[in-house]
Each structure stands twice: as C-alpha cells, then as structure tokens.
Amino acid sequence: MSGAFSNDKLLQRSVTKSVLWNFLGQGCILLISFFATPFILHKLDVNLYGIYMLVGAAMGYLGFLQLGLGPASIKYISEYLAKKQELKIRSAFWSCITIYLVLGICAILAVFCSADFVIVRFFKIAPVLSATAVLALKLGALEFLVTMISAVVSGIMRSLNRFDILNRIDVSLYAVQIGLSVIVLLCGFSLPALIAVNICVKAAGILVYWSFACGYLPFLRKPYWETNSLRELLKFGGFITVSQILSPILNNVEKIFLSSLRSVASLAYYSIPASLIARASVIPYSFSSVLFPIFSYSWAEGNRRLNQELHYRSSLYIIHIYAFFMVFFLVFGESFLTFWVGREFAEKSAGILAVIAVSGLFSTAAYPSLAVLQGMGRPVIPAVLSLLEVIIYLPCSYFLIGKFGTLGAAYVWLARVFVDMFFLQRASCRLLEQSLWRWYINIIRRSAFPVGCCFALFYILRKLSLGFTSLANILGILCVLMVYLAAVWLLGLDRSERQQIAGIANSVFTPHPVKI
C-alpha cells in the first residue's frame, strides 16, 4: 500500500474502484437476501422470526466489547504497512485477537447465565416458545464471538485496500449461509439450527480470510504482543467505543420496547420494513469505508480542499443514489410488500415502510460527515452527540411506542436520524471551514429536480393501476429509472463531475496491484 495515495489521480482511481467493488459485493448480498427473507419469514412464522430479530438486537448491545479496536486496527495496520513495521503489524493484529477472545468468552458466560431470566422477565414471548428463545439467545452469543474474530481477520484485507478479494469472499460466504439455511428449514429444523448454520459459516469464513491474510503477510503466523501498540489501539478506539456502546441503544431500543410493550408479532411487522431500508446502508457504507482513511491521509497532508470536495461530492452522490429507492417505496411501498411478503403483512407494514424510507435518506446522508469527523481526528463529536441523543431518545421512544405502537417507533426514529444528520453535517462543515447553509443550498439545487421528477412519474404510474408485477408496470418503472438517471446526469452533476466520472469509468478495471 506504500504510496497508494501519493497523488490525486491515483487516489481517485483507488476510491472509485473500492467503492464499485463494495457496491457490487453488497448488491449481490442484498439480492440474495431479497429472495431469501420471505422464505425464511414464512418457514419460521412471524413469532419465531421476531425472536430471530430480537436475538440480533440483543447481541447488538454487546458491541461495546469491541472497544473500537476494529477501525483502530485497520488504521494502524495500514500505517505500519506503509512504514514496513512488521512487528507492529503483528502486535496490532494479535492484540486485537487476544482481547476479542477474552471479552467474547466473558460475553458467552454472561449470556448463558442470564438467558432464562432475561427472556422470562423482560419479553412478552409465549411460554411455548420460551425454551427456543433461550437457546437462540445462547447461540447468538457464540455467533457474536465468531463475528468479532472474523472482523479482525478480514480487516487485514481492508488495510491492504483489497476490497475486490474481500467482497468476493463475503458474497460467497453469504450465499453458502443462505443456501444452508434454506436446506435446514426445508428439512424441518427451526430457529436454533438456523443460528447454528450462521456460526459454522462464519467460522469457516475466518479460515478463508486467514489464508488470504497470510498469503499477503506471512509473518502474521507468528503471534507477537507489544504494550505500546495496544495503548495506541485503545487510545484511538476510546471515543469510537463510546459511540459503539450507545449505537446499539439508538439502533435497537425501539425493537426492545416493541417486544416489551406490544408483542413479538409487532416487532416482526416493524423489523421487516426496517431491515429492508437498513439494507440501503450499502450505499453510504460503500463510500465511507473507503473515505475514512482518505480523509485521514488528506488531513495529515493539510489538503483541506480535497476533503471539502470529497465531502460534498460523496454526500451528493449518496443522496442521488438513495433518493430513487426512497421515492419508489413512498409510492409503491404497499404493492412491493404485498408482492414480497404477502398482503396481510403489507397492510400492517406499509405505513411503517414509508416513514422509515424517508428516515433512510437522513441516515445515509450523514455518513460522509461522520467519516470526516473520525478521519480528521474528531471522534469525540459523534460520541458526545450519541450520548445526548440517547438521553432524549429513550423516553421519547418509550412514550410513543406505548401510545402509537409500530408507527410511533417509526416516527421517533425519523426525528432522531434527522437531528443526528443535521448536527454531524454542521460539525463537519465547520471543521472543513465550509458554510453549512451554502453547502445545503448546493446539495438541494443539484438533487431537488431529479427527485421531484421521479416522484411525479412514479405517482402517475401508480394511478394507471397497471398491476405491480405486470410487464407494463415493470417497463414503466424502468423508464422512470432511465429518466431519473438522465436528470441526475444533466442537472444533478456539473460538467467537471460528468467528465470525472466518465474518465474514471474508463479506468475501473485497470490492474491495481498492492505494494507491501
């Protein structure tokens, strides 16, 4: 990776290729998930699927045990690669592995000892399903440990900027996981077997990542620990840890409140639209996972102008990409859910989907600003903001869910992500010495017409009542997409952006060797 970002042209090519590989890989995973989710939902039934979501939310609360070491290890291993400091690379890697093993085992013991009490005391689960829920929670703790170790090992490929290999492995593993899950459910097994499949596939994935990591960095086979490296990792991960402690609360507490104040079934009606929109995180993730080290590098060089441009353009591009899907779900949300998971489910989840689709725009638009703050050495700002949000969000969420149920959960989520987006963008623009309002005006000026045009055409198409799955309606949706893309190209981008994108497209598949 030495000299990988030595000039803007090489930087531009590297960013584009990495983003495209992320889009390709995550897009394949989304496609597989799209077809698999309805099958898994109906095979498990709504109550077991709700427990499945509940286990995922509960394990999310253990995220604080990661101590911010994931991004810290990627940052420092990248630096050590550039400086050819093999001992420090080994120390950073094995320190993370050791800490995660110890903390993961502690988490497993804690969950195994408390699972029965937690399920019976805090959640409204039918007595006949309690034993299944307890076993699922215990298996979820095992999966959490495997996931932590996998994140560290796969992080080597991120440090090497080999998103091509990383995404190929991720897609292959996910396809195997879903395939085995389908087979398990067809054979008559239930939720615990499904989680056991996840554990086995992720454990196998660790071996695959490890083989590639050792292929590039053979010296990783020799464990090594160093106190100074650990201190650096923990120092960087400190404020990120605060955000990771609070993030599961902000992202999952409404699910906990729904299952406590309402029912597991209501959690399922909320979780399906929420998980559908959550899949759109592939859009900002594809940018932010690449931008984070670049913001750091440019900031260290004092290249504020480049960071300003990357911040503005990445935010604009994310909005352009996500807005089409938001408008689609606003207009065709109920029809889509009817096609995907059935009419009964769609009738109870369509309104939730519409609210969460708008929330998704605010959530995705905030990612570049978060990457700026963390990449430019200000992780304290997102951490403090998350703390303030938790203080306000918890009582508001509890009250609105108790009074309005699933729609209350959706609306309080909408309000939270809007506030989060605004203050992150305000802080990042101040750090970059940009005018926030001029920045907003430029974003709105470039995105308003394409989005408005898309909404109007979708609304007209729905009024024609062609039938959602009819050939005429599908062709109509494709035509709207083409018109939207044309509007974005002509009015959503300026001439220099169009020239830049066209030039990058010509070099996307140019070989990009990694030098160590």
Steps between C-alpha positions, in 0.01 A plus 500: 500500500808719511440811291148386412365850557804693382307717257142603435467301179601173665286590799198557276548167324546315827189655656285423198608140464458429868155662506391305192620171650308581817187573297538180300560281803232651721258513207536125452439444870190722486367305202547168678339637815207640302399156376591312817327717763137420404579127498668514842219717640224261393690186598571630849162681539468855628568420868822304445618759251435765762717303746769478229496880471498532878815287532673721244398813692614351832840409357526853365513622859822305548668715236670706769729201561672574170664807662537672163783262415360411157548842335807562716671185372422591137642849549822396671569188293470720190752743646738220603479348152610830347793515745579126461480447878433127517518468879244775549268339244523168683449669835194695388341192345565254782412754769156540344452124463600435862278772645202389291543139607505593869208742479300268272532211744390730786196603294411136433517414870288803591232416242491130592448590867231764442312384188211331686444797730519757217255318272241437772533834679531756220328368187144406413567161346247216507597235759512235229777698325701596810738202484569568131564868574745414780695259278502752213640768730781269618588407143493870413775558758718239329437666166600835650845365596555351154390827337751704705792276403389502137497882497865520609624239252304646208627846601840403360354511150355846571839622617649366177225678303399167344126557490485286186606186688305594811171538314545177305548312827208676670257423217607136483464450874160669509373288212614184680340619825164570336511176301566292812230694688244413234601133509478493880151651500380270221620205707267605781751661737421831669662818632788350708620302198488817291728685743730196520542518121599867531766409757650222288516709182659797679755270666589359157525859375769575759713223350452643150590854607799365691634315198492817289644714781792262542549491124565876500659523846662164585654640818152517659531128573735586787309650795652809659381748762625845587365732769554818300297372203215402728507844662479668157208281397305565819568874487364533148209268573401679820242743363395253233427262787267758652313518169494119477356474851226747416439393139322172585270693733415753231465234230317229692318643802174549310504128421545419868216738596272352233550145626452616862209742459324336207580150367758298311268512198504883500880480507489291182265749330747776583821306436425397142470860367784613729732223381404572138602865530802404709625310196536839333793562733701329228486836319672719761710210629649451155622859516585547868708183540727634225482869594598456865873434439508755216363779718769412755776501238392829340461666838853396598627656175306820568293449184177653633375582151499134396308403812245774435443370150480136607257587779266694270513260208462182703198648684342606171563164331357308796183712489468451124530123534274453803228748398371279220435211739342733756253636247425148375408379849296813570285438191507122459583390856179307570499337156862397543442349844194314372711347225792429735347373826122485444194726523426452871853598595502790252183654642661529844848604384446735202467817711808403699696447179409849372620672818819295526576557130516876564706435815744306285576811292610693808694204638695429180572868434679526837765235426755721319484756781563228757797378295637856488481544876660165579753515218611850597548406863174621657329177617397680821231695312297196381549340843360799690217537249406134546495544878265798477276313256471202734389725787221648288418199280434239770204672673356629172521153345342333804211748507422499127525121467275453801243740351525438124675164464699431186423836337617674815829310473537607135430870564734530798771334290438755223543790744820355648683437172407847373651665808804274477555588133468874557750523785753267334487706181522823698809378684670364187440819301641707786808276516546533124440877520195480273174691528235248605213686337685552172587129512130414547394735221743335257380152600131592465559686174659190348252243634155665522398482134604138433324384820186704430487372143540142621217537753263652245562223246462223759176656625358513145607138444322385816181684400493298180432187714689268268566235765830500684645190334357563155743540213368849426561614858850350511586674172355821643724474809802446276405805293472710815844377602647600164339845519631542855853401400487744207380780731777425748763492223388825336380703800629323809866509395709784362723471195816423692325223695367344180846511343656356812252212523537420131879496534488279807262257331759442229761398756287297741646166400860613470721264704564639846781306671561540869856572599619397842 
